[in-house]
Amino acid sequence: MQIIDAAKLISYLRNAHRGDLVDPEDVRRAITPQTLLISIMHANNEVGTIQPIAEIAAIARQHGIRFHTDAAQSVGKIPTKVDELVSIC
């Protein structure tokens, strides 16, 4: 059994941890041949940032990468119909 240091396999986008708006092009540039998953919070409950998940999902689809979003803070506050959020993918 091999132990892998997960911290070496995770890419964080600049300032995304602070709740800033994520530029989809930054996501595109961060993709490597090893990228398996893109995960992003839809709406930040502390600062109110709403991420462009439809555009980021489209980038993930173009590269064959699985996409995950945490939309728990979105439901009941902003439109969160999944089929509409990813329909442009």
PDB file of N, CA, C and O in Angstrom, chain B, residues numbered from 101:
ATOM      1  N   MET B 101       0.838  -1.184   0.000  1.00  0.00           N
ATOM      2  CA  MET B 101       0.000   0.000   0.000  1.00  0.00           C
ATOM      3  C   MET B 101       0.881   1.245   0.000  1.00  0.00           C
ATOM      4  O   MET B 101       1.846   1.338   0.759  1.00  0.00           O
ATOM      5  N   GLN B 102       0.536   2.193  -0.858  1.00  0.00           N
ATOM      6  CA  GLN B 102       1.297   3.421  -0.964  1.00  0.00           C
ATOM      7  C   GLN B 102       0.521   4.564  -0.321  1.00  0.00           C
ATOM      8  O   GLN B 102      -0.674   4.725  -0.571  1.00  0.00           O
ATOM      9  N   ILE B 103       1.190   5.349   0.496  1.00  0.00           N
ATOM     10  CA  ILE B 103       0.560   6.516   1.112  1.00  0.00           C
ATOM     11  C   ILE B 103       0.897   7.727   0.268  1.00  0.00           C
ATOM     12  O   ILE B 103       2.061   7.974  -0.048  1.00  0.00           O
ATOM     13  N   ILE B 104      -0.137   8.488  -0.097  1.00  0.00           N
ATOM     14  CA  ILE B 104       0.044   9.655  -0.951  1.00  0.00           C
ATOM     15  C   ILE B 104      -0.236  10.911  -0.126  1.00  0.00           C
ATOM     16  O   ILE B 104      -1.225  10.979   0.603  1.00  0.00           O
ATOM     17  N   ASP B 105       0.635  11.890  -0.247  1.00  0.00           N
ATOM     18  CA  ASP B 105       0.436  13.173   0.420  1.00  0.00           C
ATOM     19  C   ASP B 105      -0.553  13.982  -0.424  1.00  0.00           C
ATOM     20  O   ASP B 105      -0.168  14.571  -1.434  1.00  0.00           O
ATOM     21  N   ALA B 106      -1.818  14.012  -0.015  1.00  0.00           N
ATOM     22  CA  ALA B 106      -2.869  14.668  -0.788  1.00  0.00           C
ATOM     23  C   ALA B 106      -2.595  16.151  -0.995  1.00  0.00           C
ATOM     24  O   ALA B 106      -3.018  16.714  -2.005  1.00  0.00           O
ATOM     25  N   ALA B 107      -1.907  16.791  -0.076  1.00  0.00           N
ATOM     26  CA  ALA B 107      -1.630  18.221  -0.207  1.00  0.00           C
ATOM     27  C   ALA B 107      -0.816  18.518  -1.454  1.00  0.00           C
ATOM     28  O   ALA B 107      -0.902  19.619  -1.999  1.00  0.00           O
ATOM     29  N   LYS B 108      -0.028  17.558  -1.912  1.00  0.00           N
ATOM     30  CA  LYS B 108       0.768  17.748  -3.123  1.00  0.00           C
ATOM     31  C   LYS B 108      -0.070  17.581  -4.382  1.00  0.00           C
ATOM     32  O   LYS B 108       0.393  17.903  -5.476  1.00  0.00           O
ATOM     33  N   LEU B 109      -1.295  17.082  -4.246  1.00  0.00           N
ATOM     34  CA  LEU B 109      -2.136  16.813  -5.393  1.00  0.00           C
ATOM     35  C   LEU B 109      -3.277  17.807  -5.548  1.00  0.00           C
ATOM     36  O   LEU B 109      -4.054  17.701  -6.497  1.00  0.00           O
ATOM     37  N   ILE B 110      -3.397  18.758  -4.650  1.00  0.00           N
ATOM     38  CA  ILE B 110      -4.511  19.709  -4.662  1.00  0.00           C
ATOM     39  C   ILE B 110      -4.006  21.069  -5.115  1.00  0.00           C
ATOM     40  O   ILE B 110      -2.983  21.559  -4.637  1.00  0.00           O
ATOM     41  N   SER B 111      -4.742  21.672  -6.047  1.00  0.00           N
ATOM     42  CA  SER B 111      -4.420  23.026  -6.502  1.00  0.00           C
ATOM     43  C   SER B 111      -5.468  23.981  -5.945  1.00  0.00           C
ATOM     44  O   SER B 111      -6.668  23.728  -6.049  1.00  0.00           O
ATOM     45  N   TYR B 112      -5.013  25.063  -5.364  1.00  0.00           N
ATOM     46  CA  TYR B 112      -5.913  26.097  -4.867  1.00  0.00           C
ATOM     47  C   TYR B 112      -5.741  27.326  -5.742  1.00  0.00           C
ATOM     48  O   TYR B 112      -4.618  27.696  -6.084  1.00  0.00           O
ATOM     49  N   LEU B 113      -6.838  27.952  -6.102  1.00  0.00           N
ATOM     50  CA  LEU B 113      -6.745  29.162  -6.900  1.00  0.00           C
ATOM     51  C   LEU B 113      -6.494  30.360  -6.011  1.00  0.00           C
ATOM     52  O   LEU B 113      -6.959  30.411  -4.873  1.00  0.00           O
ATOM     53  N   ARG B 114      -5.771  31.304  -6.526  1.00  0.00           N
ATOM     54  CA  ARG B 114      -5.408  32.521  -5.816  1.00  0.00           C
ATOM     55  C   ARG B 114      -6.645  33.198  -5.233  1.00  0.00           C
ATOM     56  O   ARG B 114      -7.606  33.467  -5.954  1.00  0.00           O
ATOM     57  N   ASN B 115      -6.622  33.467  -3.965  1.00  0.00           N
ATOM     58  CA  ASN B 115      -7.658  34.200  -3.230  1.00  0.00           C
ATOM     59  C   ASN B 115      -9.016  33.499  -3.159  1.00  0.00           C
ATOM     60  O   ASN B 115      -9.936  34.035  -2.541  1.00  0.00           O
ATOM     61  N   ALA B 116      -9.169  32.348  -3.756  1.00  0.00           N
ATOM     62  CA  ALA B 116     -10.471  31.668  -3.728  1.00  0.00           C
ATOM     63  C   ALA B 116     -10.874  31.308  -2.307  1.00  0.00           C
ATOM     64  O   ALA B 116     -12.064  31.274  -1.995  1.00  0.00           O
ATOM     65  N   HIS B 117      -9.903  31.038  -1.438  1.00  0.00           N
ATOM     66  CA  HIS B 117     -10.204  30.667  -0.061  1.00  0.00           C
ATOM     67  C   HIS B 117     -10.792  31.825   0.745  1.00  0.00           C
ATOM     68  O   HIS B 117     -11.363  31.608   1.814  1.00  0.00           O
ATOM     69  N   ARG B 118     -10.656  33.053   0.239  1.00  0.00           N
ATOM     70  CA  ARG B 118     -11.190  34.220   0.943  1.00  0.00           C
ATOM     71  C   ARG B 118     -12.603  34.557   0.518  1.00  0.00           C
ATOM     72  O   ARG B 118     -13.205  35.481   1.065  1.00  0.00           O
ATOM     73  N   GLY B 119     -13.147  33.830  -0.446  1.00  0.00           N
ATOM     74  CA  GLY B 119     -14.492  34.125  -0.913  1.00  0.00           C
ATOM     75  C   GLY B 119     -14.525  35.022  -2.126  1.00  0.00           C
ATOM     76  O   GLY B 119     -15.599  35.459  -2.542  1.00  0.00           O
ATOM     77  N   ASP B 120     -13.348  35.313  -2.715  1.00  0.00           N
ATOM     78  CA  ASP B 120     -13.309  36.150  -3.909  1.00  0.00           C
ATOM     79  C   ASP B 120     -13.935  35.430  -5.094  1.00  0.00           C
ATOM     80  O   ASP B 120     -14.047  34.204  -5.100  1.00  0.00           O
ATOM     81  N   LEU B 121     -14.338  36.192  -6.085  1.00  0.00           N
ATOM     82  CA  LEU B 121     -14.886  35.633  -7.311  1.00  0.00           C
ATOM     83  C   LEU B 121     -13.784  34.874  -8.049  1.00  0.00           C
ATOM     84  O   LEU B 121     -12.683  35.392  -8.236  1.00  0.00           O
ATOM     85  N   VAL B 122     -14.086  33.658  -8.461  1.00  0.00           N
ATOM     86  CA  VAL B 122     -13.132  32.832  -9.190  1.00  0.00           C
ATOM     87  C   VAL B 122     -13.287  33.112 -10.678  1.00  0.00           C
ATOM     88  O   VAL B 122     -14.395  33.056 -11.212  1.00  0.00           O
ATOM     89  N   ASP B 123     -12.184  33.411 -11.343  1.00  0.00           N
ATOM     90  CA  ASP B 123     -12.181  33.632 -12.786  1.00  0.00           C
ATOM     91  C   ASP B 123     -12.143  32.267 -13.473  1.00  0.00           C
ATOM     92  O   ASP B 123     -11.212  31.497 -13.235  1.00  0.00           O
ATOM     93  N   PRO B 124     -13.125  31.944 -14.315  1.00  0.00           N
ATOM     94  CA  PRO B 124     -13.108  30.650 -15.002  1.00  0.00           C
ATOM     95  C   PRO B 124     -11.809  30.391 -15.773  1.00  0.00           C
ATOM     96  O   PRO B 124     -11.381  29.244 -15.903  1.00  0.00           O
ATOM     97  N   GLU B 125     -11.192  31.440 -16.274  1.00  0.00           N
ATOM     98  CA  GLU B 125      -9.926  31.250 -16.990  1.00  0.00           C
ATOM     99  C   GLU B 125      -8.807  30.821 -16.044  1.00  0.00           C
ATOM    100  O   GLU B 125      -7.892  30.112 -16.463  1.00  0.00           O
ATOM    101  N   ASP B 126      -8.860  31.233 -14.787  1.00  0.00           N
ATOM    102  CA  ASP B 126      -7.896  30.748 -13.795  1.00  0.00           C
ATOM    103  C   ASP B 126      -8.088  29.257 -13.570  1.00  0.00           C
ATOM    104  O   ASP B 126      -7.121  28.516 -13.391  1.00  0.00           O
ATOM    105  N   VAL B 127      -9.349  28.820 -13.580  1.00  0.00           N
ATOM    106  CA  VAL B 127      -9.638  27.384 -13.444  1.00  0.00           C
ATOM    107  C   VAL B 127      -9.034  26.645 -14.628  1.00  0.00           C
ATOM    108  O   VAL B 127      -8.363  25.628 -14.452  1.00  0.00           O
ATOM    109  N   ARG B 128      -9.271  27.153 -15.837  1.00  0.00           N
ATOM    110  CA  ARG B 128      -8.741  26.514 -17.047  1.00  0.00           C
ATOM    111  C   ARG B 128      -7.215  26.392 -16.979  1.00  0.00           C
ATOM    112  O   ARG B 128      -6.658  25.344 -17.306  1.00  0.00           O
ATOM    113  N   ARG B 129      -6.551  27.458 -16.557  1.00  0.00           N
ATOM    114  CA  ARG B 129      -5.087  27.446 -16.479  1.00  0.00           C
ATOM    115  C   ARG B 129      -4.557  26.498 -15.402  1.00  0.00           C
ATOM    116  O   ARG B 129      -3.432  26.009 -15.506  1.00  0.00           O
ATOM    117  N   ALA B 130      -5.359  26.239 -14.371  1.00  0.00           N
ATOM    118  CA  ALA B 130      -4.914  25.371 -13.267  1.00  0.00           C
ATOM    119  C   ALA B 130      -5.037  23.887 -13.600  1.00  0.00           C
ATOM    120  O   ALA B 130      -4.494  23.047 -12.882  1.00  0.00           O
ATOM    121  N   ILE B 131      -5.738  23.558 -14.670  1.00  0.00           N
ATOM    122  CA  ILE B 131      -5.940  22.151 -15.039  1.00  0.00           C
ATOM    123  C   ILE B 131      -4.630  21.540 -15.512  1.00  0.00           C
ATOM    124  O   ILE B 131      -3.900  22.124 -16.314  1.00  0.00           O
ATOM    125  N   THR B 132      -4.352  20.347 -14.992  1.00  0.00           N
ATOM    126  CA  THR B 132      -3.176  19.586 -15.410  1.00  0.00           C
ATOM    127  C   THR B 132      -3.647  18.222 -15.913  1.00  0.00           C
ATOM    128  O   THR B 132      -4.817  17.877 -15.746  1.00  0.00           O
ATOM    129  N   PRO B 133      -2.764  17.452 -16.517  1.00  0.00           N
ATOM    130  CA  PRO B 133      -3.157  16.100 -16.933  1.00  0.00           C
ATOM    131  C   PRO B 133      -3.602  15.221 -15.761  1.00  0.00           C
ATOM    132  O   PRO B 133      -4.287  14.220 -15.972  1.00  0.00           O
ATOM    133  N   GLN B 134      -3.228  15.576 -14.541  1.00  0.00           N
ATOM    134  CA  GLN B 134      -3.602  14.806 -13.358  1.00  0.00           C
ATOM    135  C   GLN B 134      -4.913  15.269 -12.733  1.00  0.00           C
ATOM    136  O   GLN B 134      -5.385  14.644 -11.783  1.00  0.00           O
ATOM    137  N   THR B 135      -5.511  16.336 -13.233  1.00  0.00           N
ATOM    138  CA  THR B 135      -6.737  16.866 -12.637  1.00  0.00           C
ATOM    139  C   THR B 135      -7.880  15.870 -12.798  1.00  0.00           C
ATOM    140  O   THR B 135      -8.200  15.448 -13.910  1.00  0.00           O
ATOM    141  N   LEU B 136      -8.487  15.501 -11.677  1.00  0.00           N
ATOM    142  CA  LEU B 136      -9.606  14.555 -11.672  1.00  0.00           C
ATOM    143  C   LEU B 136     -10.928  15.205 -11.298  1.00  0.00           C
ATOM    144  O   LEU B 136     -11.994  14.723 -11.682  1.00  0.00           O
ATOM    145  N   LEU B 137     -10.861  16.302 -10.547  1.00  0.00           N
ATOM    146  CA  LEU B 137     -12.072  16.907  -9.999  1.00  0.00           C
ATOM    147  C   LEU B 137     -11.883  18.409  -9.841  1.00  0.00           C
ATOM    148  O   LEU B 137     -10.819  18.874  -9.433  1.00  0.00           O
ATOM    149  N   ILE B 138     -12.928  19.159 -10.169  1.00  0.00           N
ATOM    150  CA  ILE B 138     -12.985  20.588  -9.856  1.00  0.00           C
ATOM    151  C   ILE B 138     -14.132  20.749  -8.871  1.00  0.00           C
ATOM    152  O   ILE B 138     -15.248  20.300  -9.134  1.00  0.00           O
ATOM    153  N   SER B 139     -13.864  21.383  -7.744  1.00  0.00           N
ATOM    154  CA  SER B 139     -14.883  21.574  -6.710  1.00  0.00           C
ATOM    155  C   SER B 139     -14.901  23.044  -6.303  1.00  0.00           C
ATOM    156  O   SER B 139     -13.854  23.646  -6.064  1.00  0.00           O
ATOM    157  N   ILE B 140     -16.101  23.612  -6.227  1.00  0.00           N
ATOM    158  CA  ILE B 140     -16.213  25.028  -5.902  1.00  0.00           C
ATOM    159  C   ILE B 140     -17.517  25.290  -5.147  1.00  0.00           C
ATOM    160  O   ILE B 140     -18.540  24.661  -5.419  1.00  0.00           O
ATOM    161  N   MET B 141     -17.469  26.205  -4.218  1.00  0.00           N
ATOM    162  CA  MET B 141     -18.661  26.620  -3.483  1.00  0.00           C
ATOM    163  C   MET B 141     -19.478  27.550  -4.381  1.00  0.00           C
ATOM    164  O   MET B 141     -18.922  28.488  -4.953  1.00  0.00           O
ATOM    165  N   HIS B 142     -20.773  27.312  -4.514  1.00  0.00           N
ATOM    166  CA  HIS B 142     -21.613  28.143  -5.381  1.00  0.00           C
ATOM    167  C   HIS B 142     -21.772  29.547  -4.816  1.00  0.00           C
ATOM    168  O   HIS B 142     -21.486  30.524  -5.508  1.00  0.00           O
ATOM    169  N   ALA B 143     -22.218  29.664  -3.581  1.00  0.00           N
ATOM    170  CA  ALA B 143     -22.427  30.978  -2.962  1.00  0.00           C
ATOM    171  C   ALA B 143     -21.762  31.004  -1.593  1.00  0.00           C
ATOM    172  O   ALA B 143     -21.951  30.097  -0.782  1.00  0.00           O
ATOM    173  N   ASN B 144     -20.996  32.034  -1.348  1.00  0.00           N
ATOM    174  CA  ASN B 144     -20.331  32.179  -0.059  1.00  0.00           C
ATOM    175  C   ASN B 144     -21.280  32.847   0.928  1.00  0.00           C
ATOM    176  O   ASN B 144     -21.727  33.971   0.703  1.00  0.00           O
ATOM    177  N   ASN B 145     -21.582  32.161   2.010  1.00  0.00           N
ATOM    178  CA  ASN B 145     -22.539  32.675   2.988  1.00  0.00           C
ATOM    179  C   ASN B 145     -21.990  33.810   3.845  1.00  0.00           C
ATOM    180  O   ASN B 145     -22.765  34.486   4.523  1.00  0.00           O
ATOM    181  N   GLU B 146     -20.691  34.039   3.836  1.00  0.00           N
ATOM    182  CA  GLU B 146     -20.118  35.105   4.660  1.00  0.00           C
ATOM    183  C   GLU B 146     -19.980  36.420   3.905  1.00  0.00           C
ATOM    184  O   GLU B 146     -20.264  37.485   4.454  1.00  0.00           O
ATOM    185  N   VAL B 147     -19.544  36.352   2.644  1.00  0.00           N
ATOM    186  CA  VAL B 147     -19.321  37.591   1.887  1.00  0.00           C
ATOM    187  C   VAL B 147     -20.266  37.747   0.703  1.00  0.00           C
ATOM    188  O   VAL B 147     -20.282  38.799   0.064  1.00  0.00           O
ATOM    189  N   GLY B 148     -21.057  36.712   0.399  1.00  0.00           N
ATOM    190  CA  GLY B 148     -22.081  36.818  -0.637  1.00  0.00           C
ATOM    191  C   GLY B 148     -21.639  36.578  -2.062  1.00  0.00           C
ATOM    192  O   GLY B 148     -22.421  36.782  -2.990  1.00  0.00           O
ATOM    193  N   THR B 149     -20.408  36.152  -2.261  1.00  0.00           N
ATOM    194  CA  THR B 149     -19.923  35.892  -3.612  1.00  0.00           C
ATOM    195  C   THR B 149     -20.701  34.738  -4.240  1.00  0.00           C
ATOM    196  O   THR B 149     -20.894  33.699  -3.610  1.00  0.00           O
ATOM    197  N   ILE B 150     -21.142  34.922  -5.472  1.00  0.00           N
ATOM    198  CA  ILE B 150     -21.794  33.853  -6.228  1.00  0.00           C
ATOM    199  C   ILE B 150     -20.873  33.495  -7.380  1.00  0.00           C
ATOM    200  O   ILE B 150     -20.615  34.313  -8.263  1.00  0.00           O
ATOM    201  N   GLN B 151     -20.381  32.271  -7.362  1.00  0.00           N
ATOM    202  CA  GLN B 151     -19.402  31.843  -8.347  1.00  0.00           C
ATOM    203  C   GLN B 151     -20.052  31.490  -9.685  1.00  0.00           C
ATOM    204  O   GLN B 151     -21.202  31.052  -9.720  1.00  0.00           O
ATOM    205  N   PRO B 152     -19.325  31.680 -10.778  1.00  0.00           N
ATOM    206  CA  PRO B 152     -19.833  31.373 -12.115  1.00  0.00           C
ATOM    207  C   PRO B 152     -19.750  29.870 -12.402  1.00  0.00           C
ATOM    208  O   PRO B 152     -18.965  29.433 -13.242  1.00  0.00           O
ATOM    209  N   ILE B 153     -20.563  29.093 -11.699  1.00  0.00           N
ATOM    210  CA  ILE B 153     -20.402  27.639 -11.798  1.00  0.00           C
ATOM    211  C   ILE B 153     -20.779  27.075 -13.156  1.00  0.00           C
ATOM    212  O   ILE B 153     -20.223  26.055 -13.562  1.00  0.00           O
ATOM    213  N   ALA B 154     -21.703  27.701 -13.873  1.00  0.00           N
ATOM    214  CA  ALA B 154     -22.050  27.191 -15.202  1.00  0.00           C
ATOM    215  C   ALA B 154     -20.836  27.251 -16.125  1.00  0.00           C
ATOM    216  O   ALA B 154     -20.572  26.304 -16.866  1.00  0.00           O
ATOM    217  N   GLU B 155     -20.101  28.352 -16.083  1.00  0.00           N
ATOM    218  CA  GLU B 155     -18.909  28.480 -16.918  1.00  0.00           C
ATOM    219  C   GLU B 155     -17.813  27.518 -16.477  1.00  0.00           C
ATOM    220  O   GLU B 155     -17.121  26.936 -17.312  1.00  0.00           O
ATOM    221  N   ILE B 156     -17.655  27.353 -15.174  1.00  0.00           N
ATOM    222  CA  ILE B 156     -16.626  26.440 -14.666  1.00  0.00           C
ATOM    223  C   ILE B 156     -17.011  24.997 -14.972  1.00  0.00           C
ATOM    224  O   ILE B 156     -16.149  24.181 -15.297  1.00  0.00           O
ATOM    225  N   ALA B 157     -18.295  24.678 -14.870  1.00  0.00           N
ATOM    226  CA  ALA B 157     -18.752  23.330 -15.225  1.00  0.00           C
ATOM    227  C   ALA B 157     -18.492  23.044 -16.702  1.00  0.00           C
ATOM    228  O   ALA B 157     -18.120  21.928 -17.063  1.00  0.00           O
ATOM    229  N   ALA B 158     -18.688  24.052 -17.557  1.00  0.00           N
ATOM    230  CA  ALA B 158     -18.429  23.879 -18.987  1.00  0.00           C
ATOM    231  C   ALA B 158     -16.957  23.572 -19.238  1.00  0.00           C
ATOM    232  O   ALA B 158     -16.629  22.727 -20.072  1.00  0.00           O
ATOM    233  N   ILE B 159     -16.077  24.249 -18.525  1.00  0.00           N
ATOM    234  CA  ILE B 159     -14.637  23.991 -18.655  1.00  0.00           C
ATOM    235  C   ILE B 159     -14.323  22.566 -18.215  1.00  0.00           C
ATOM    236  O   ILE B 159     -13.562  21.859 -18.876  1.00  0.00           O
ATOM    237  N   ALA B 160     -14.905  22.152 -17.107  1.00  0.00           N
ATOM    238  CA  ALA B 160     -14.686  20.783 -16.622  1.00  0.00           C
ATOM    239  C   ALA B 160     -15.147  19.776 -17.668  1.00  0.00           C
ATOM    240  O   ALA B 160     -14.445  18.807 -17.958  1.00  0.00           O
ATOM    241  N   ARG B 161     -16.312  20.006 -18.225  1.00  0.00           N
ATOM    242  CA  ARG B 161     -16.842  19.078 -19.236  1.00  0.00           C
ATOM    243  C   ARG B 161     -15.927  19.032 -20.460  1.00  0.00           C
ATOM    244  O   ARG B 161     -15.662  17.951 -20.986  1.00  0.00           O
ATOM    245  N   GLN B 162     -15.444  20.178 -20.917  1.00  0.00           N
ATOM    246  CA  GLN B 162     -14.556  20.234 -22.082  1.00  0.00           C
ATOM    247  C   GLN B 162     -13.300  19.398 -21.876  1.00  0.00           C
ATOM    248  O   GLN B 162     -12.743  18.854 -22.829  1.00  0.00           O
ATOM    249  N   HIS B 163     -12.858  19.300 -20.624  1.00  0.00           N
ATOM    250  CA  HIS B 163     -11.632  18.568 -20.305  1.00  0.00           C
ATOM    251  C   HIS B 163     -11.898  17.166 -19.757  1.00  0.00           C
ATOM    252  O   HIS B 163     -10.959  16.462 -19.387  1.00  0.00           O
ATOM    253  N   GLY B 164     -13.157  16.756 -19.701  1.00  0.00           N
ATOM    254  CA  GLY B 164     -13.485  15.428 -19.189  1.00  0.00           C
ATOM    255  C   GLY B 164     -13.211  15.267 -17.703  1.00  0.00           C
ATOM    256  O   GLY B 164     -12.869  14.181 -17.235  1.00  0.00           O
ATOM    257  N   ILE B 165     -13.367  16.362 -16.969  1.00  0.00           N
ATOM    258  CA  ILE B 165     -13.085  16.366 -15.527  1.00  0.00           C
ATOM    259  C   ILE B 165     -14.400  16.411 -14.761  1.00  0.00           C
ATOM    260  O   ILE B 165     -15.308  17.156 -15.129  1.00  0.00           O
ATOM    261  N   ARG B 166     -14.507  15.629 -13.709  1.00  0.00           N
ATOM    262  CA  ARG B 166     -15.706  15.651 -12.867  1.00  0.00           C
ATOM    263  C   ARG B 166     -15.810  17.006 -12.181  1.00  0.00           C
ATOM    264  O   ARG B 166     -14.806  17.629 -11.837  1.00  0.00           O
ATOM    265  N   PHE B 167     -17.070  17.450 -11.988  1.00  0.00           N
ATOM    266  CA  PHE B 167     -17.318  18.760 -11.391  1.00  0.00           C
ATOM    267  C   PHE B 167     -18.231  18.615 -10.182  1.00  0.00           C
ATOM    268  O   PHE B 167     -19.224  17.889 -10.227  1.00  0.00           O
ATOM    269  N   HIS B 168     -17.890  19.308  -9.108  1.00  0.00           N
ATOM    270  CA  HIS B 168     -18.687  19.293  -7.882  1.00  0.00           C
ATOM    271  C   HIS B 168     -18.873  20.732  -7.418  1.00  0.00           C
ATOM    272  O   HIS B 168     -17.943  21.537  -7.471  1.00  0.00           O
ATOM    273  N   THR B 169     -20.079  21.047  -6.962  1.00  0.00           N
ATOM    274  CA  THR B 169     -20.291  22.342  -6.322  1.00  0.00           C
ATOM    275  C   THR B 169     -21.050  22.152  -5.022  1.00  0.00           C
ATOM    276  O   THR B 169     -21.969  21.338  -4.932  1.00  0.00           O
ATOM    277  N   ASP B 170     -20.652  22.914  -4.023  1.00  0.00           N
ATOM    278  CA  ASP B 170     -21.363  22.952  -2.748  1.00  0.00           C
ATOM    279  C   ASP B 170     -22.345  24.109  -2.861  1.00  0.00           C
ATOM    280  O   ASP B 170     -21.952  25.274  -2.801  1.00  0.00           O
ATOM    281  N   ALA B 171     -23.626  23.784  -3.026  1.00  0.00           N
ATOM    282  CA  ALA B 171     -24.648  24.818  -3.186  1.00  0.00           C
ATOM    283  C   ALA B 171     -25.565  24.896  -1.965  1.00  0.00           C
ATOM    284  O   ALA B 171     -26.678  25.415  -2.059  1.00  0.00           O
ATOM    285  N   ALA B 172     -25.112  24.391  -0.834  1.00  0.00           N
ATOM    286  CA  ALA B 172     -25.952  24.368   0.364  1.00  0.00           C
ATOM    287  C   ALA B 172     -26.390  25.767   0.790  1.00  0.00           C
ATOM    288  O   ALA B 172     -27.510  25.942   1.270  1.00  0.00           O
ATOM    289  N   GLN B 173     -25.528  26.756   0.621  1.00  0.00           N
ATOM    290  CA  GLN B 173     -25.879  28.122   1.033  1.00  0.00           C
ATOM    291  C   GLN B 173     -26.724  28.837  -0.010  1.00  0.00           C
ATOM    292  O   GLN B 173     -27.236  29.926   0.251  1.00  0.00           O
ATOM    293  N   SER B 174     -26.878  28.238  -1.191  1.00  0.00           N
ATOM    294  CA  SER B 174     -27.621  28.872  -2.284  1.00  0.00           C
ATOM    295  C   SER B 174     -29.113  28.591  -2.218  1.00  0.00           C
ATOM    296  O   SER B 174     -29.930  29.465  -2.505  1.00  0.00           O
ATOM    297  N   VAL B 175     -29.459  27.387  -1.844  1.00  0.00           N
ATOM    298  CA  VAL B 175     -30.851  26.941  -1.887  1.00  0.00           C
ATOM    299  C   VAL B 175     -31.738  27.862  -1.045  1.00  0.00           C
ATOM    300  O   VAL B 175     -31.458  28.122   0.125  1.00  0.00           O
ATOM    301  N   GLY B 176     -32.799  28.339  -1.662  1.00  0.00           N
ATOM    302  CA  GLY B 176     -33.744  29.212  -0.974  1.00  0.00           C
ATOM    303  C   GLY B 176     -33.366  30.684  -1.009  1.00  0.00           C
ATOM    304  O   GLY B 176     -34.148  31.538  -0.592  1.00  0.00           O
ATOM    305  N   LYS B 177     -32.173  30.985  -1.504  1.00  0.00           N
ATOM    306  CA  LYS B 177     -31.724  32.380  -1.541  1.00  0.00           C
ATOM    307  C   LYS B 177     -31.549  32.895  -2.968  1.00  0.00           C
ATOM    308  O   LYS B 177     -31.853  34.052  -3.257  1.00  0.00           O
ATOM    309  N   ILE B 178     -31.061  32.036  -3.851  1.00  0.00           N
ATOM    310  CA  ILE B 178     -30.875  32.385  -5.261  1.00  0.00           C
ATOM    311  C   ILE B 178     -31.326  31.194  -6.102  1.00  0.00           C
ATOM    312  O   ILE B 178     -31.425  30.083  -5.582  1.00  0.00           O
ATOM    313  N   PRO B 179     -31.603  31.403  -7.400  1.00  0.00           N
ATOM    314  CA  PRO B 179     -32.016  30.273  -8.251  1.00  0.00           C
ATOM    315  C   PRO B 179     -30.955  29.170  -8.249  1.00  0.00           C
ATOM    316  O   PRO B 179     -29.772  29.427  -8.473  1.00  0.00           O
ATOM    317  N   THR B 180     -31.399  27.945  -7.992  1.00  0.00           N
ATOM    318  CA  THR B 180     -30.452  26.835  -7.907  1.00  0.00           C
ATOM    319  C   THR B 180     -30.937  25.612  -8.668  1.00  0.00           C
ATOM    320  O   THR B 180     -30.640  24.486  -8.268  1.00  0.00           O
ATOM    321  N   LYS B 181     -31.663  25.802  -9.740  1.00  0.00           N
ATOM    322  CA  LYS B 181     -32.118  24.673 -10.538  1.00  0.00           C
ATOM    323  C   LYS B 181     -30.919  24.099 -11.290  1.00  0.00           C
ATOM    324  O   LYS B 181     -30.374  24.731 -12.196  1.00  0.00           O
ATOM    325  N   VAL B 182     -30.524  22.902 -10.903  1.00  0.00           N
ATOM    326  CA  VAL B 182     -29.310  22.300 -11.453  1.00  0.00           C
ATOM    327  C   VAL B 182     -29.354  22.219 -12.962  1.00  0.00           C
ATOM    328  O   VAL B 182     -28.355  22.508 -13.620  1.00  0.00           O
ATOM    329  N   ASP B 183     -30.489  21.831 -13.533  1.00  0.00           N
ATOM    330  CA  ASP B 183     -30.562  21.700 -14.987  1.00  0.00           C
ATOM    331  C   ASP B 183     -30.367  23.042 -15.691  1.00  0.00           C
ATOM    332  O   ASP B 183     -29.923  23.067 -16.838  1.00  0.00           O
ATOM    333  N   GLU B 184     -30.686  24.153 -15.035  1.00  0.00           N
ATOM    334  CA  GLU B 184     -30.461  25.464 -15.627  1.00  0.00           C
ATOM    335  C   GLU B 184     -29.030  25.943 -15.392  1.00  0.00           C
ATOM    336  O   GLU B 184     -28.446  26.602 -16.253  1.00  0.00           O
ATOM    337  N   LEU B 185     -28.471  25.618 -14.243  1.00  0.00           N
ATOM    338  CA  LEU B 185     -27.116  26.061 -13.932  1.00  0.00           C
ATOM    339  C   LEU B 185     -26.081  25.424 -14.848  1.00  0.00           C
ATOM    340  O   LEU B 185     -25.059  26.041 -15.146  1.00  0.00           O
ATOM    341  N   VAL B 186     -26.328  24.207 -15.294  1.00  0.00           N
ATOM    342  CA  VAL B 186     -25.340  23.526 -16.131  1.00  0.00           C
ATOM    343  C   VAL B 186     -25.825  23.307 -17.560  1.00  0.00           C
ATOM    344  O   VAL B 186     -25.179  22.583 -18.316  1.00  0.00           O
ATOM    345  N   SER B 187     -26.947  23.913 -17.950  1.00  0.00           N
ATOM    346  CA  SER B 187     -27.492  23.680 -19.279  1.00  0.00           C
ATOM    347  C   SER B 187     -26.595  24.199 -20.380  1.00  0.00           C
ATOM    348  O   SER B 187     -26.682  23.713 -21.508  1.00  0.00           O
ATOM    349  N   ILE B 188     -25.725  25.179 -20.098  1.00  0.00           N
ATOM    350  CA  ILE B 188     -24.841  25.695 -21.136  1.00  0.00           C
ATOM    351  C   ILE B 188     -23.616  24.807 -21.326  1.00  0.00           C
ATOM    352  O   ILE B 188     -22.794  25.040 -22.212  1.00  0.00           O
ATOM    353  N   CYS B 189     -23.511  23.782 -20.474  1.00  0.00           N
ATOM    354  CA  CYS B 189     -22.364  22.880 -20.590  1.00  0.00           C
ATOM    355  C   CYS B 189     -22.537  22.039 -21.823  1.00  0.00           C
ATOM    356  O   CYS B 189     -21.686  21.202 -22.123  1.00  0.00           O
TER     357      CYS B 189
END
